[in-house]
């Protein structure tokens, strides 16, 4: 009895209401192409570093290298 009331109350409050504002149009502040290029390079390098490290040291992780 109590659990069904609690479940009903929780289910009623579980519905989320969204408030979305969409602004279409050009950006207010222009970001220079050089800055985009540098930041993209940093992002790609950070994505590649960890898998590259793991692949480079795969023999050590498997215990094949002494």
N, C-alpha and C positions, 0 to 999 in steps of 0.2 A: 504494500500500500504506500508506504513512505517512499520506497525506491521508484515507484511509477510516477509519483508526484515530482520527485527530484529529477527524474529523467525528462519529464515533460518540461520542467522549468529550464533545464540545461539546453534541451533541444530548441526551445523558443528563443533563447539568448544566443544560440550558435549561428544564427543567420547573420551574415556580415552585410553591412551597408557600405556601398562604395561611393566615393565622391571623387570623380576623375575630371581633371581640367586638361584639355588638349589645346595647345596653342600651335596653330599651323602658320608657317612662314619662315623667313630667313632668320638665322641666328642673330642675336643682338651684338655679340662680341665675336669678331672674326679671329680664328686661331691661325697663326702663320703656318705655311706648309712645312717649313723647317722644323718647327716644334712638333707637328704631327708626325713627321718622319722620324725624329729622334725618339719620341715617346712610343711609337709603334715598334721601333727597333729594340727598345728596352723591354717591351712586353713580349715580343717574339723570342728574344734571347732568354728571358726568364722562363718561358714555356719549354724551350729546348734544353736548357742547362741540366735539369734534374734527370730527364730520361737519357740524355747523353752521358751523364756521369754513371748512371746505372749500367748502361750498355758497355761503357768503357771498362767497368770493373766487374763484369759478369763472371769472369773466371774466379775472382776473389770471393764473390758471394756464393758460388757453387763449391768452393773449397778445392778447386783444381790447381790453383797456383799456391806454391809453398813459400 
